[in-house]
Amino acid sequence: MKKAIWVVLAIFLAGGLAAYFLVPPEVPPPPPPPAQREIPRAAKPAVAEVAAPKILHPLRGVPAASLPAPDASDDPLLKALGAALGHRWLAYIVGDDLISRIVAMVDNLPREKLPTGLMPLKRLPKSFVAVGKGAARSIGTGNSARYAAYVRLVGALDAEKLVAVYVQFYPLFQRAYEDLGSSNGYFNDRLVVAIDDLLAAPEPTTPIRLVRPMLHHEFADPTLEARSAGQKIMLRMGRDHAVAVKAKLREIRRLVASDAG
């Protein structure tokens, strides 16, 4: 929605009153003051329109045909994903309000926190694995096993088919993004930002040290703890899994980013 800025200029007309002097009767009264010329009011300036942000990565082939209403899109989208990716994926997907969940996840991945209730994927099995005590506490090597099934599915998916489904339903993704308050934003641009942020995650070759100041573990290295929510996921899944996921993310980026070669 375009915004307009109205600037209203008020001009105050200054007027003076002629003074009356006592004049002898035989002296004719002074001539009346000259008629004051009306000062024209300044015209209101033209409305200044704020241009919508430039779209950096426009998608090609977005359909103009009608799509299901947002609250009726789960079944058609799940059907399309099952046909494109295989029905094994459906066991890992939270099937209600799916488009809004995906949009919220993508929007929050580059941020500090990722609310778990927004995730379109089901929670990982088992609990976070930490080993050692005190200053020697670190992420356990067994923690990456929790991500193995997801990473295998990611590695096997056909990026072109996945993006084709995304483009097919893109108007609904855009509408859900606008519902988050990004009325001038383009969701595909935000998707590219999220992918680039994940690709920038470091790949430590040594065990990642942990501290536990409260109920939850944190990275002992403050530069790692300051990373985005998405990058912390990449760090927790282990270097080998992160490398495999990044390879698939690069394939997807080439298909959705207009600046990709």
N, C-alpha and C positions, 0 to 999 in steps of 0.2 A: 504494500500500500504506500503510495507516494505521500510524502509529508509536504505541507506548504507552510511557509513562514510569512505571516502578515505583519507589515511594519506600518503603524498608523502614526502620521505626523499631525500634531495639533498646532495650529497657528492662532495666537491670541492677538486680537486687534486692539491697539492702544488708542484710546480717544481722550481728548481734552475738553473741558468745559470752558466756554468763554465767560470772562468775568463781567459783571455789570457794574458800571461806574455811575456814581451820582453826577448827573449832568444838569446844569441850569435848564429850565424849560425852554428858554429861547434858543438853546443850542440843539441842533437836530441830533437825533440819536445816531450813534455810530452805525455804519452799514453792517448788515448781517455778515457773519463769517462765511467765507467761501464754502460751498458744499464740499463735503469730504468725499473723496473718490474711494469707492469700495475696493479694498485689496482682494484680488481673487484668491480663493483658497487653493493651496497646492493640491495637485492631483495625486491620488494614491498611487504609490508605485506598483508596478506589475508584480504579481505573485511570483516569488522565487521558489522554484521547485527543487527539491533535493533528489538528485538522480539516484536511481537504484544502483546498488553495488554491481560492479562488473562481474559477469560470470566468467570464471577462469577456466572451467573444464566443462563446457556444454556437452551433454550427451546427444548422440545422434540416434535417430530411429525411434524416439519416444512416440508411442502411438497417440493419435488424436481420437481414437475410438473410445467409447465409453467403457469405464471400468466399474467393478462392483463398488458399492458404498464402503467406506472405511470399516464400518462395523460388520460388514459381510464379506470381508476380503480374506479371512483366515483360511477357509476351505479352498478357495481357488488358488491361493498362493502355495499352500501346502501341497496341493495336487501338482502344481507346476514344478515345485522344488523336487518332489518325489520323482517326477518323470525325468527331470534334468540331472539330478544328482544320485538317484537311487534311493530306495525306501529305507535303507539303513540309517540315513540321516534323520528320518522322522522320529526315531527313538530318542534322539538327543535334543529335539527342539521343543520348546514350550509353545504350544499351539494356539494360545489365546492372545488376542491383541498383538499379533506377531509383528506387523509393520511398525507399530508404535514402539515396541520393545527394541527392534533393530535400530530404529532412528535414535532412540534415547541412548542405546549402547554406543553407537558410533559417535554421537555428540559428546559423550562423557569420557571416552577412551583417552583423549589427549588432556583431560583435566586431572585434577588432583585426586578425586574420588570417583568410584564407579559403583553406584548403588546396586547391590546384588539383586534386589527385587525387580530391576529393569532388564535383566539379562534374558535374551531369547533362547539361551541354551541351559539345559538342566545342570544342576550343581555337580561338581566333581565328586567322584566316590572317595570315601575315606577322609582323613584329616590331613592337614599340613604336616609334613615330616621335618622335624628339626633334630639334630644330633649334637652331642657335646653339652658342656655346661659353662656358665660364666663367659669369659672372653673367648672361649673355644667353641661356643655354640655357632652352628652354621646350618644351612639348608642341607638336609640329608639327601644322599644320592637316590634314595628310594622315592623321593617326592616327585621326580619327573615321571614315574610310572603312572601317576594319577592322570596325566595328560595324554598318555600313549594312544588311547582309543580315538580321542579327538584329533590328534596330530595325524594318525593314519588316515582318517577320513578326509582331513584337509589336504593331505598329499595326494589322495586319489581323485579328488573332485576335478571336474572339467571346468576350468575357469571361464571358457567361452560360453558354455551352457548356463553357468551361474549368472554371468553378467547379462545374458539374454533375458533371463527371468527378471532380473533387476530392472532392465530397461523397459520390459513389458509392463511392469507395475510401477514405474517411476513416478507418475503423477500422484500416486497415493503416498509414496515416500516423501515427496515434496510437501504434500498437504500436512502430513504428520510433523514434518520439520517446522512448518509455519505454525502449527499448533503449539510448539514448544516456545514460541515467541520470536522465531527467526523469520519475520515476515518479509524481510528484504534479502534473506540468505538463500543460497542455492545448495540443496542438500548434497549433491554430488561433489561440490567443492569441499564441503565438510568431510565427506568420505575420503577424499584424497589427503586432506590434512591428517586424518586419523591413521591412514595407511603409512604416510611419511613418518609420523611420530613412532609407530611401531617399528618401522624399518631402522629408525635411529637408536633403538635400544642397544645398550652395550652387550657384549658377549664375553663375560668373564670366563677365564680358563681355570680358575681356582675356586674352591668352595666359597660361597658368599656368607660372610659373617653376619650374625644376627644379635640383636639385643631384645629384651622383653621388658620394657619399662612398665607396661600395664598388662592387660589381658592378652594382647596380640603381639606377635613378633614384628619387629621392624628391622630394616637393614642397618647394620652398625655403621656403614659408610654413609655419611650424611648426603653425599652427592647422589648415591643410589636411592636413598629414602626420599629425596626431592624430585625424583623422576615421576612421570605421569602414571596414572593408574594402568594404562595399557602397557607401558614399558615395564612396570613391576610384574605384570602377568608374564611377560616374555622372560624376565629374569627368573621367576619362580619355576617356570616349566623346564628349565635346564637348557644348556647351550645347544645341544644337538637338536632338540625339539624346536628351539627358537630359529635355528638355521633353516630347518625344513619349512616352518611356517612362513618365514620371510621369503623363501623362494616362491611360494604360492602367492603371497601378497604382491610380489613384483609382477607376476603374470596378470593378476587382477588389475593392478595399477595401469599396466600398459593398455588395458581395454577400456578403462574409464577416464583416464587423464589425457586431455587433448595435447599436452606437451610431451607425452611419452613417445619415444622413437619407435 
